[in-house]
Amino acid sequence: MIETLTLIEQCAARLLQLWQDVEAVETVVSDAQRNDDRRFLNGPKLADDNGHFNQGDIDVMFGCA
């Protein structure tokens, strides 16, 4: 029991050493949490955008073609 507590104390001390130079931590805000129009900037792809799939691509992926 004492050995476990000593190990935990050593790990916590090491973490404090690693984090002592960190001055600020930025909070990550997901698009769903935003209240402004930036949450809508990841809208649907346009017809000429890369990355579109058609039914033929899906059929090939599942071995139906």
PQR file of N, CA, C, O and H, with PARSE charges and radii, in Angstrom:
ATOM      1  N   MET A   1       0.822  -1.191   0.000 -0.4000 1.5000
ATOM      2  CA  MET A   1       0.000   0.000   0.000 -0.0000 2.0000
ATOM      3  C   MET A   1       0.867   1.257   0.000  0.5500 1.7000
ATOM      4  O   MET A   1       0.607   2.196  -0.752 -0.5500 1.4000
ATOM      5  N   ILE A   2       1.882   1.270   0.835 -0.4000 1.5000
ATOM      6  CA  ILE A   2       2.779   2.427   0.897 -0.0000 2.0000
ATOM      7  C   ILE A   2       3.519   2.586  -0.430  0.5500 1.7000
ATOM      8  O   ILE A   2       3.725   3.707  -0.896 -0.5500 1.4000
ATOM      9  H   ILE A   2       2.093   0.507   1.446  0.4000 1.0000
ATOM     10  N   GLU A   3       3.916   1.472  -1.036 -0.4000 1.5000
ATOM     11  CA  GLU A   3       4.621   1.527  -2.315 -0.0000 2.0000
ATOM     12  C   GLU A   3       3.739   2.120  -3.407  0.5500 1.7000
ATOM     13  O   GLU A   3       4.215   2.880  -4.249 -0.5500 1.4000
ATOM     14  H   GLU A   3       3.748   0.562  -0.657  0.4000 1.0000
ATOM     15  N   THR A   4       2.474   1.777  -3.394 -0.4000 1.5000
ATOM     16  CA  THR A   4       1.528   2.305  -4.383 -0.0000 2.0000
ATOM     17  C   THR A   4       1.364   3.805  -4.215  0.5500 1.7000
ATOM     18  O   THR A   4       1.397   4.552  -5.192 -0.5500 1.4000
ATOM     19  H   THR A   4       2.087   1.159  -2.710  0.4000 1.0000
ATOM     20  N   LEU A   5       1.189   4.244  -2.979 -0.4000 1.5000
ATOM     21  CA  LEU A   5       1.056   5.679  -2.716 -0.0000 2.0000
ATOM     22  C   LEU A   5       2.324   6.435  -3.086  0.5500 1.7000
ATOM     23  O   LEU A   5       2.251   7.556  -3.591 -0.5500 1.4000
ATOM     24  H   LEU A   5       1.163   3.636  -2.185  0.4000 1.0000
ATOM     25  N   THR A   6       3.478   5.841  -2.842 -0.4000 1.5000
ATOM     26  CA  THR A   6       4.744   6.469  -3.211 -0.0000 2.0000
ATOM     27  C   THR A   6       4.852   6.596  -4.725  0.5500 1.7000
ATOM     28  O   THR A   6       5.301   7.625  -5.232 -0.5500 1.4000
ATOM     29  H   THR A   6       3.538   4.931  -2.431  0.4000 1.0000
ATOM     30  N   LEU A   7       4.448   5.566  -5.444 -0.4000 1.5000
ATOM     31  CA  LEU A   7       4.464   5.607  -6.903 -0.0000 2.0000
ATOM     32  C   LEU A   7       3.533   6.696  -7.430  0.5500 1.7000
ATOM     33  O   LEU A   7       3.899   7.440  -8.341 -0.5500 1.4000
ATOM     34  H   LEU A   7       4.083   4.730  -5.033  0.4000 1.0000
ATOM     35  N   ILE A   8       2.348   6.790  -6.869 -0.4000 1.5000
ATOM     36  CA  ILE A   8       1.387   7.819  -7.279 -0.0000 2.0000
ATOM     37  C   ILE A   8       1.963   9.203  -7.006  0.5500 1.7000
ATOM     38  O   ILE A   8       1.844  10.102  -7.839 -0.5500 1.4000
ATOM     39  H   ILE A   8       2.051   6.186  -6.129  0.4000 1.0000
ATOM     40  N   GLU A   9       2.579   9.377  -5.858 -0.4000 1.5000
ATOM     41  CA  GLU A   9       3.177  10.661  -5.510 -0.0000 2.0000
ATOM     42  C   GLU A   9       4.300  11.016  -6.491  0.5500 1.7000
ATOM     43  O   GLU A   9       4.416  12.171  -6.902 -0.5500 1.4000
ATOM     44  H   GLU A   9       2.675   8.648  -5.181  0.4000 1.0000
ATOM     45  N   GLN A  10       5.115  10.050  -6.864 -0.4000 1.5000
ATOM     46  CA  GLN A  10       6.201  10.297  -7.810 -0.0000 2.0000
ATOM     47  C   GLN A  10       5.653  10.675  -9.191  0.5500 1.7000
ATOM     48  O   GLN A  10       6.178  11.572  -9.852 -0.5500 1.4000
ATOM     49  H   GLN A  10       5.021   9.112  -6.531  0.4000 1.0000
ATOM     50  N   CYS A  11       4.607   9.990  -9.611 -0.4000 1.5000
ATOM     51  CA  CYS A  11       3.996  10.301 -10.909 -0.0000 2.0000
ATOM     52  C   CYS A  11       3.379  11.700 -10.902  0.5500 1.7000
ATOM     53  O   CYS A  11       3.515  12.449 -11.869 -0.5500 1.4000
ATOM     54  H   CYS A  11       4.181   9.262  -9.075  0.4000 1.0000
ATOM     55  N   ALA A  12       2.711  12.040  -9.824 -0.4000 1.5000
ATOM     56  CA  ALA A  12       2.111  13.376  -9.719 -0.0000 2.0000
ATOM     57  C   ALA A  12       3.193  14.450  -9.714  0.5500 1.7000
ATOM     58  O   ALA A  12       3.033  15.492 -10.349 -0.5500 1.4000
ATOM     59  H   ALA A  12       2.601  11.431  -9.039  0.4000 1.0000
ATOM     60  N   ALA A  13       4.281  14.206  -9.012 -0.4000 1.5000
ATOM     61  CA  ALA A  13       5.383  15.170  -8.986 -0.0000 2.0000
ATOM     62  C   ALA A  13       5.981  15.345 -10.373  0.5500 1.7000
ATOM     63  O   ALA A  13       6.324  16.461 -10.765 -0.5500 1.4000
ATOM     64  H   ALA A  13       4.412  13.359  -8.497  0.4000 1.0000
ATOM     65  N   ARG A  14       6.110  14.250 -11.122 -0.4000 1.5000
ATOM     66  CA  ARG A  14       6.648  14.322 -12.485 -0.0000 2.0000
ATOM     67  C   ARG A  14       5.716  15.102 -13.394  0.5500 1.7000
ATOM     68  O   ARG A  14       6.176  15.901 -14.210 -0.5500 1.4000
ATOM     69  H   ARG A  14       5.831  13.344 -10.804  0.4000 1.0000
ATOM     70  N   LEU A  15       4.408  14.885 -13.268 -0.4000 1.5000
ATOM     71  CA  LEU A  15       3.446  15.643 -14.059 -0.0000 2.0000
ATOM     72  C   LEU A  15       3.528  17.128 -13.754  0.5500 1.7000
ATOM     73  O   LEU A  15       3.462  17.952 -14.666 -0.5500 1.4000
ATOM     74  H   LEU A  15       4.034  14.236 -12.606  0.4000 1.0000
ATOM     75  N   LEU A  16       3.670  17.478 -12.494 -0.4000 1.5000
ATOM     76  CA  LEU A  16       3.807  18.882 -12.132 -0.0000 2.0000
ATOM     77  C   LEU A  16       5.061  19.490 -12.741  0.5500 1.7000
ATOM     78  O   LEU A  16       5.040  20.644 -13.168 -0.5500 1.4000
ATOM     79  H   LEU A  16       3.724  16.808 -11.752  0.4000 1.0000
ATOM     80  N   GLN A  17       6.155  18.730 -12.789 -0.4000 1.5000
ATOM     81  CA  GLN A  17       7.367  19.212 -13.432 -0.0000 2.0000
ATOM     82  C   GLN A  17       7.138  19.465 -14.921  0.5500 1.7000
ATOM     83  O   GLN A  17       7.594  20.472 -15.463 -0.5500 1.4000
ATOM     84  H   GLN A  17       6.172  17.793 -12.442  0.4000 1.0000
ATOM     85  N   LEU A  18       6.435  18.552 -15.574 -0.4000 1.5000
ATOM     86  CA  LEU A  18       6.185  18.690 -17.006 -0.0000 2.0000
ATOM     87  C   LEU A  18       5.281  19.878 -17.313  0.5500 1.7000
ATOM     88  O   LEU A  18       5.448  20.540 -18.336 -0.5500 1.4000
ATOM     89  H   LEU A  18       6.066  17.733 -15.134  0.4000 1.0000
ATOM     90  N   TRP A  19       4.327  20.147 -16.431 -0.4000 1.5000
ATOM     91  CA  TRP A  19       3.343  21.187 -16.686 -0.0000 2.0000
ATOM     92  C   TRP A  19       3.731  22.554 -16.137  0.5500 1.7000
ATOM     93  O   TRP A  19       2.986  23.515 -16.331 -0.5500 1.4000
ATOM     94  H   TRP A  19       4.191  19.609 -15.599  0.4000 1.0000
ATOM     95  N   GLN A  20       4.844  22.674 -15.475 -0.4000 1.5000
ATOM     96  CA  GLN A  20       5.172  23.952 -14.839 -0.0000 2.0000
ATOM     97  C   GLN A  20       5.396  25.067 -15.848  0.5500 1.7000
ATOM     98  O   GLN A  20       5.207  26.239 -15.522 -0.5500 1.4000
ATOM     99  H   GLN A  20       5.450  21.893 -15.318  0.4000 1.0000
ATOM    100  N   ASP A  21       5.794  24.723 -17.065 -0.4000 1.5000
ATOM    101  CA  ASP A  21       6.040  25.749 -18.078 -0.0000 2.0000
ATOM    102  C   ASP A  21       4.795  26.108 -18.876  0.5500 1.7000
ATOM    103  O   ASP A  21       4.825  27.044 -19.675 -0.5500 1.4000
ATOM    104  H   ASP A  21       5.947  23.771 -17.329  0.4000 1.0000
ATOM    105  N   VAL A  22       3.718  25.391 -18.676 -0.4000 1.5000
ATOM    106  CA  VAL A  22       2.491  25.681 -19.404 -0.0000 2.0000
ATOM    107  C   VAL A  22       1.810  26.870 -18.725  0.5500 1.7000
ATOM    108  O   VAL A  22       1.452  26.812 -17.549 -0.5500 1.4000
ATOM    109  H   VAL A  22       3.693  24.630 -18.027  0.4000 1.0000
ATOM    110  N   GLU A  23       1.641  27.948 -19.494 -0.4000 1.5000
ATOM    111  CA  GLU A  23       1.046  29.153 -18.897 -0.0000 2.0000
ATOM    112  C   GLU A  23      -0.463  29.202 -19.065  0.5500 1.7000
ATOM    113  O   GLU A  23      -1.180  29.664 -18.177 -0.5500 1.4000
ATOM    114  H   GLU A  23       1.932  27.994 -20.450  0.4000 1.0000
ATOM    115  N   ALA A  24      -0.940  28.724 -20.205 -0.4000 1.5000
ATOM    116  CA  ALA A  24      -2.379  28.800 -20.438 -0.0000 2.0000
ATOM    117  C   ALA A  24      -2.820  27.596 -21.254  0.5500 1.7000
ATOM    118  O   ALA A  24      -2.081  27.085 -22.095 -0.5500 1.4000
ATOM    119  H   ALA A  24      -0.357  28.349 -20.926  0.4000 1.0000
ATOM    120  N   VAL A  25      -4.016  27.168 -20.989 -0.4000 1.5000
ATOM    121  CA  VAL A  25      -4.610  26.073 -21.735 -0.0000 2.0000
ATOM    122  C   VAL A  25      -5.826  26.625 -22.455  0.5500 1.7000
ATOM    123  O   VAL A  25      -6.713  27.217 -21.838 -0.5500 1.4000
ATOM    124  H   VAL A  25      -4.616  27.584 -20.305  0.4000 1.0000
ATOM    125  N   GLU A  26      -5.860  26.428 -23.764 -0.4000 1.5000
ATOM    126  CA  GLU A  26      -6.997  26.920 -24.536 -0.0000 2.0000
ATOM    127  C   GLU A  26      -8.137  25.913 -24.478  0.5500 1.7000
ATOM    128  O   GLU A  26      -7.925  24.710 -24.630 -0.5500 1.4000
ATOM    129  H   GLU A  26      -5.140  25.948 -24.265  0.4000 1.0000
ATOM    130  N   THR A  27      -9.315  26.403 -24.263 -0.4000 1.5000
ATOM    131  CA  THR A  27     -10.488  25.557 -24.248 -0.0000 2.0000
ATOM    132  C   THR A  27     -10.894  25.256 -25.680  0.5500 1.7000
ATOM    133  O   THR A  27     -10.990  26.164 -26.506 -0.5500 1.4000
ATOM    134  H   THR A  27      -9.488  27.380 -24.139  0.4000 1.0000
ATOM    135  N   VAL A  28     -11.129  24.000 -25.975 -0.4000 1.5000
ATOM    136  CA  VAL A  28     -11.557  23.604 -27.310 -0.0000 2.0000
ATOM    137  C   VAL A  28     -13.066  23.728 -27.381  0.5500 1.7000
ATOM    138  O   VAL A  28     -13.787  23.196 -26.537 -0.5500 1.4000
ATOM    139  H   VAL A  28     -11.051  23.263 -25.305  0.4000 1.0000
ATOM    140  N   VAL A  29     -13.537  24.440 -28.401 -0.4000 1.5000
ATOM    141  CA  VAL A  29     -14.969  24.632 -28.590 -0.0000 2.0000
ATOM    142  C   VAL A  29     -15.351  23.961 -29.897  0.5500 1.7000
ATOM    143  O   VAL A  29     -14.830  24.311 -30.956 -0.5500 1.4000
ATOM    144  H   VAL A  29     -12.951  24.872 -29.087  0.4000 1.0000
ATOM    145  N   SER A  30     -16.252  23.004 -29.826 -0.4000 1.5000
ATOM    146  CA  SER A  30     -16.692  22.333 -31.046 -0.0000 2.0000
ATOM    147  C   SER A  30     -17.626  23.239 -31.836  0.5500 1.7000
ATOM    148  O   SER A  30     -18.170  24.209 -31.308 -0.5500 1.4000
ATOM    149  H   SER A  30     -16.675  22.719 -28.966  0.4000 1.0000
ATOM    150  N   ASP A  31     -17.802  22.902 -33.117 -0.4000 1.5000
ATOM    151  CA  ASP A  31     -18.685  23.704 -33.957 -0.0000 2.0000
ATOM    152  C   ASP A  31     -20.112  23.697 -33.422  0.5500 1.7000
ATOM    153  O   ASP A  31     -20.827  24.690 -33.559 -0.5500 1.4000
ATOM    154  H   ASP A  31     -17.360  22.114 -33.546  0.4000 1.0000
ATOM    155  N   ALA A  32     -20.530  22.600 -32.819 -0.4000 1.5000
ATOM    156  CA  ALA A  32     -21.897  22.522 -32.296 -0.0000 2.0000
ATOM    157  C   ALA A  32     -22.108  23.463 -31.118  0.5500 1.7000
ATOM    158  O   ALA A  32     -23.241  23.859 -30.844 -0.5500 1.4000
ATOM    159  H   ALA A  32     -19.950  21.793 -32.708  0.4000 1.0000
ATOM    160  N   GLN A  33     -21.035  23.827 -30.417 -0.4000 1.5000
ATOM    161  CA  GLN A  33     -21.153  24.688 -29.250 -0.0000 2.0000
ATOM    162  C   GLN A  33     -21.086  26.173 -29.611  0.5500 1.7000
ATOM    163  O   GLN A  33     -21.391  27.025 -28.777 -0.5500 1.4000
ATOM    164  H   GLN A  33     -20.115  23.505 -30.640  0.4000 1.0000
ATOM    165  N   ARG A  34     -20.694  26.484 -30.833 -0.4000 1.5000
ATOM    166  CA  ARG A  34     -20.575  27.893 -31.232 -0.0000 2.0000
ATOM    167  C   ARG A  34     -21.966  28.512 -31.400  0.5500 1.7000
ATOM    168  O   ARG A  34     -22.912  27.854 -31.834 -0.5500 1.4000
ATOM    169  H   ARG A  34     -20.446  25.792 -31.510  0.4000 1.0000
ATOM    170  N   ASN A  35     -22.060  29.781 -31.049 -0.4000 1.5000
ATOM    171  CA  ASN A  35     -23.330  30.486 -31.180 -0.0000 2.0000
ATOM    172  C   ASN A  35     -23.355  31.429 -32.373  0.5500 1.7000
ATOM    173  O   ASN A  35     -24.387  32.027 -32.675 -0.5500 1.4000
ATOM    174  H   ASN A  35     -21.292  30.316 -30.696  0.4000 1.0000
ATOM    175  N   ASP A  36     -22.217  31.563 -33.055 -0.4000 1.5000
ATOM    176  CA  ASP A  36     -22.176  32.469 -34.190 -0.0000 2.0000
ATOM    177  C   ASP A  36     -22.271  31.678 -35.496  0.5500 1.7000
ATOM    178  O   ASP A  36     -22.456  30.461 -35.472 -0.5500 1.4000
ATOM    179  H   ASP A  36     -21.378  31.077 -32.810  0.4000 1.0000
ATOM    180  N   ASP A  37     -22.147  32.354 -36.618 -0.4000 1.5000
ATOM    181  CA  ASP A  37     -22.314  31.716 -37.922 -0.0000 2.0000
ATOM    182  C   ASP A  37     -21.156  30.813 -38.313  0.5500 1.7000
ATOM    183  O   ASP A  37     -21.259  30.112 -39.320 -0.5500 1.4000
ATOM    184  H   ASP A  37     -21.997  33.342 -36.638  0.4000 1.0000
ATOM    185  N   ARG A  38     -20.057  30.798 -37.562 -0.4000 1.5000
ATOM    186  CA  ARG A  38     -18.930  29.938 -37.910 -0.0000 2.0000
ATOM    187  C   ARG A  38     -19.295  28.459 -37.858  0.5500 1.7000
ATOM    188  O   ARG A  38     -18.641  27.642 -38.506 -0.5500 1.4000
ATOM    189  H   ARG A  38     -19.974  31.367 -36.744  0.4000 1.0000
ATOM    190  N   ARG A  39     -20.322  28.105 -37.105 -0.4000 1.5000
ATOM    191  CA  ARG A  39     -20.706  26.693 -37.036 -0.0000 2.0000
ATOM    192  C   ARG A  39     -21.317  26.207 -38.345  0.5500 1.7000
ATOM    193  O   ARG A  39     -21.450  25.001 -38.555 -0.5500 1.4000
ATOM    194  H   ARG A  39     -20.853  28.769 -36.580  0.4000 1.0000
ATOM    195  N   PHE A  40     -21.695  27.144 -39.236 -0.4000 1.5000
ATOM    196  CA  PHE A  40     -22.286  26.764 -40.509 -0.0000 2.0000
ATOM    197  C   PHE A  40     -21.267  26.745 -41.653  0.5500 1.7000
ATOM    198  O   PHE A  40     -21.636  26.442 -42.788 -0.5500 1.4000
ATOM    199  H   PHE A  40     -21.587  28.123 -39.066  0.4000 1.0000
ATOM    200  N   LEU A  41     -20.008  27.057 -41.386 -0.4000 1.5000
ATOM    201  CA  LEU A  41     -19.014  27.165 -42.444 -0.0000 2.0000
ATOM    202  C   LEU A  41     -18.591  25.811 -43.011  0.5500 1.7000
ATOM    203  O   LEU A  41     -17.952  25.775 -44.062 -0.5500 1.4000
ATOM    204  H   LEU A  41     -19.708  27.303 -40.464  0.4000 1.0000
ATOM    205  N   ASN A  42     -18.917  24.720 -42.370 -0.4000 1.5000
ATOM    206  CA  ASN A  42     -18.586  23.395 -42.881 -0.0000 2.0000
ATOM    207  C   ASN A  42     -19.775  22.804 -43.613  0.5500 1.7000
ATOM    208  O   ASN A  42     -20.130  21.644 -43.404 -0.5500 1.4000
ATOM    209  H   ASN A  42     -19.436  24.749 -41.516  0.4000 1.0000
ATOM    210  N   GLY A  43     -20.379  23.591 -44.456 -0.4000 1.5000
ATOM    211  CA  GLY A  43     -21.596  23.186 -45.136 -0.0000 2.0000
ATOM    212  C   GLY A  43     -21.381  22.075 -46.148  0.5500 1.7000
ATOM    213  O   GLY A  43     -20.291  21.508 -46.223 -0.5500 1.4000
ATOM    214  H   GLY A  43     -20.091  24.534 -44.625  0.4000 1.0000
ATOM    215  N   PRO A  44     -22.398  21.760 -46.921 -0.5600 1.5000
ATOM    216  CA  PRO A  44     -22.301  20.666 -47.883  0.2800 2.0000
ATOM    217  C   PRO A  44     -21.288  20.982 -48.978  0.5500 1.7000
ATOM    218  O   PRO A  44     -21.017  22.144 -49.280 -0.5500 1.4000
ATOM    219  N   LYS A  45     -20.734  19.920 -49.566 -0.4000 1.5000
ATOM    220  CA  LYS A  45     -19.772  20.093 -50.648 -0.0000 2.0000
ATOM    221  C   LYS A  45     -20.516  20.501 -51.905  0.5500 1.7000
ATOM    222  O   LYS A  45     -21.645  20.075 -52.152 -0.5500 1.4000
ATOM    223  H   LYS A  45     -20.954  18.976 -49.321  0.4000 1.0000
ATOM    224  N   LEU A  46     -19.860  21.330 -52.689 -0.4000 1.5000
ATOM    225  CA  LEU A  46     -20.432  21.729 -53.964 -0.0000 2.0000
ATOM    226  C   LEU A  46     -20.111  20.665 -55.005  0.5500 1.7000
ATOM    227  O   LEU A  46     -19.244  19.818 -54.790 -0.5500 1.4000
ATOM    228  H   LEU A  46     -18.943  21.675 -52.489  0.4000 1.0000
ATOM    229  N   ALA A  47     -20.801  20.711 -56.113 -0.4000 1.5000
ATOM    230  CA  ALA A  47     -20.660  19.676 -57.145 -0.0000 2.0000
ATOM    231  C   ALA A  47     -19.234  19.554 -57.657  0.5500 1.7000
ATOM    232  O   ALA A  47     -18.806  18.450 -57.993 -0.5500 1.4000
ATOM    233  H   ALA A  47     -21.506  21.399 -56.287  0.4000 1.0000
ATOM    234  N   ASP A  48     -18.479  20.652 -57.729 -0.4000 1.5000
ATOM    235  CA  ASP A  48     -17.117  20.582 -58.263 -0.0000 2.0000
ATOM    236  C   ASP A  48     -16.061  20.401 -57.170  0.5500 1.7000
ATOM    237  O   ASP A  48     -14.870  20.430 -57.479 -0.5500 1.4000
ATOM    238  H   ASP A  48     -18.826  21.549 -57.456  0.4000 1.0000
ATOM    239  N   ASP A  49     -16.448  20.217 -55.917 -0.4000 1.5000
ATOM    240  CA  ASP A  49     -15.493  19.978 -54.828 -0.0000 2.0000
ATOM    241  C   ASP A  49     -14.972  18.552 -54.880  0.5500 1.7000
ATOM    242  O   ASP A  49     -15.665  17.642 -55.335 -0.5500 1.4000
ATOM    243  H   ASP A  49     -17.416  20.194 -55.667  0.4000 1.0000
ATOM    244  N   ASN A  50     -13.748  18.366 -54.411 -0.4000 1.5000
ATOM    245  CA  ASN A  50     -13.173  17.021 -54.328 -0.0000 2.0000
ATOM    246  C   ASN A  50     -13.815  16.252 -53.181  0.5500 1.7000
ATOM    247  O   ASN A  50     -14.299  16.843 -52.217 -0.5500 1.4000
ATOM    248  H   ASN A  50     -13.185  19.106 -54.042  0.4000 1.0000
ATOM    249  N   GLY A  51     -13.812  14.913 -53.300 -0.4000 1.5000
ATOM    250  CA  GLY A  51     -14.268  14.089 -52.200 -0.0000 2.0000
ATOM    251  C   GLY A  51     -15.672  13.558 -52.319  0.5500 1.7000
ATOM    252  O   GLY A  51     -16.162  12.903 -51.400 -0.5500 1.4000
ATOM    253  H   GLY A  51     -13.418  14.433 -54.084  0.4000 1.0000
ATOM    254  N   HIS A  52     -16.338  13.824 -53.438 -0.4000 1.5000
ATOM    255  CA  HIS A  52     -17.689  13.295 -53.612 -0.0000 2.0000
ATOM    256  C   HIS A  52     -17.645  11.836 -54.031  0.5500 1.7000
ATOM    257  O   HIS A  52     -16.743  11.420 -54.758 -0.5500 1.4000
ATOM    258  H   HIS A  52     -15.940  14.356 -54.185  0.4000 1.0000
ATOM    259  N   PHE A  53     -18.604  11.070 -53.579 -0.4000 1.5000
ATOM    260  CA  PHE A  53     -18.753   9.681 -53.969 -0.0000 2.0000
ATOM    261  C   PHE A  53     -20.087   9.527 -54.687  0.5500 1.7000
ATOM    262  O   PHE A  53     -21.055  10.222 -54.380 -0.5500 1.4000
ATOM    263  H   PHE A  53     -19.337  11.407 -52.988  0.4000 1.0000
ATOM    264  N   ASN A  54     -20.123   8.615 -55.638 -0.4000 1.5000
ATOM    265  CA  ASN A  54     -21.393   8.318 -56.292 -0.0000 2.0000
ATOM    266  C   ASN A  54     -21.764   6.873 -55.980  0.5500 1.7000
ATOM    267  O   ASN A  54     -20.999   6.170 -55.320 -0.5500 1.4000
ATOM    268  H   ASN A  54     -19.336   8.050 -55.888  0.4000 1.0000
ATOM    269  N   GLN A  55     -22.904   6.430 -56.435 -0.4000 1.5000
ATOM    270  CA  GLN A  55     -23.368   5.085 -56.111 -0.0000 2.0000
ATOM    271  C   GLN A  55     -22.422   4.023 -56.656  0.5500 1.7000
ATOM    272  O   GLN A  55     -22.248   2.973 -56.038 -0.5500 1.4000
ATOM    273  H   GLN A  55     -23.525   7.002 -56.971  0.4000 1.0000
ATOM    274  N   GLY A  56     -21.809   4.288 -57.807 -0.4000 1.5000
ATOM    275  CA  GLY A  56     -20.846   3.348 -58.367 -0.0000 2.0000
ATOM    276  C   GLY A  56     -19.644   3.154 -57.448  0.5500 1.7000
ATOM    277  O   GLY A  56     -19.164   2.033 -57.284 -0.5500 1.4000
ATOM    278  H   GLY A  56     -21.950   5.142 -58.308  0.4000 1.0000
ATOM    279  N   ASP A  57     -19.153   4.243 -56.846 -0.4000 1.5000
ATOM    280  CA  ASP A  57     -18.035   4.149 -55.902 -0.0000 2.0000
ATOM    281  C   ASP A  57     -18.414   3.292 -54.690  0.5500 1.7000
ATOM    282  O   ASP A  57     -17.616   2.479 -54.224 -0.5500 1.4000
ATOM    283  H   ASP A  57     -19.543   5.154 -56.979  0.4000 1.0000
ATOM    284  N   ILE A  58     -19.614   3.476 -54.193 -0.4000 1.5000
ATOM    285  CA  ILE A  58     -20.088   2.713 -53.036 -0.0000 2.0000
ATOM    286  C   ILE A  58     -20.239   1.239 -53.398  0.5500 1.7000
ATOM    287  O   ILE A  58     -19.865   0.365 -52.616 -0.5500 1.4000
ATOM    288  H   ILE A  58     -20.263   4.137 -54.572  0.4000 1.0000
ATOM    289  N   ASP A  59     -20.787   0.960 -54.586 -0.4000 1.5000
ATOM    290  CA  ASP A  59     -20.939  -0.437 -55.011 -0.0000 2.0000
ATOM    291  C   ASP A  59     -19.586  -1.146 -55.116  0.5500 1.7000
ATOM    292  O   ASP A  59     -19.449  -2.297 -54.702 -0.5500 1.4000
ATOM    293  H   ASP A  59     -21.091   1.670 -55.221  0.4000 1.0000
ATOM    294  N   VAL A  60     -18.594  -0.453 -55.671 -0.4000 1.5000
ATOM    295  CA  VAL A  60     -17.247  -1.035 -55.774 -0.0000 2.0000
ATOM    296  C   VAL A  60     -16.689  -1.312 -54.390  0.5500 1.7000
ATOM    297  O   VAL A  60     -16.072  -2.352 -54.162 -0.5500 1.4000
ATOM    298  H   VAL A  60     -18.706   0.482 -56.007  0.4000 1.0000
ATOM    299  N   MET A  61     -16.903  -0.390 -53.468 -0.4000 1.5000
ATOM    300  CA  MET A  61     -16.366  -0.543 -52.109 -0.0000 2.0000
ATOM    301  C   MET A  61     -16.953  -1.780 -51.423  0.5500 1.7000
ATOM    302  O   MET A  61     -16.253  -2.460 -50.672 -0.5500 1.4000
ATOM    303  H   MET A  61     -17.404   0.455 -53.653  0.4000 1.0000
ATOM    304  N   PHE A  62     -18.234  -2.074 -51.676 -0.4000 1.5000
ATOM    305  CA  PHE A  62     -18.870  -3.217 -51.040 -0.0000 2.0000
ATOM    306  C   PHE A  62     -18.866  -4.465 -51.932  0.5500 1.7000
ATOM    307  O   PHE A  62     -19.471  -5.482 -51.593 -0.5500 1.4000
ATOM    308  H   PHE A  62     -18.802  -1.522 -52.286  0.4000 1.0000
ATOM    309  N   GLY A  63     -18.176  -4.374 -53.074 -0.4000 1.5000
ATOM    310  CA  GLY A  63     -18.059  -5.535 -53.945 -0.0000 2.0000
ATOM    311  C   GLY A  63     -19.322  -5.886 -54.697  0.5500 1.7000
ATOM    312  O   GLY A  63     -19.502  -7.042 -55.079 -0.5500 1.4000
ATOM    313  H   GLY A  63     -17.684  -3.548 -53.349  0.4000 1.0000
ATOM    314  N   CYS A  64     -20.198  -4.930 -54.920 -0.4000 1.5000
ATOM    315  CA  CYS A  64     -21.459  -5.197 -55.613 -0.0000 2.0000
ATOM    316  C   CYS A  64     -21.339  -5.013 -57.118  0.5500 1.7000
ATOM    317  O   CYS A  64     -22.232  -5.419 -57.861 -0.5500 1.4000
ATOM    318  H   CYS A  64     -20.051  -3.991 -54.609  0.4000 1.0000
ATOM    319  N   ALA A  65     -20.259  -4.414 -57.575 -0.4000 1.5000
ATOM    320  CA  ALA A  65     -20.153  -4.107 -59.000 -0.0000 2.0000
ATOM    321  C   ALA A  65     -19.316  -5.116 -59.725  0.5500 1.7000
ATOM    322  O   ALA A  65     -19.126  -5.004 -60.936 -0.5500 1.4000
ATOM    323  H   ALA A  65     -19.533  -4.084 -56.971  0.4000 1.0000
TER
END
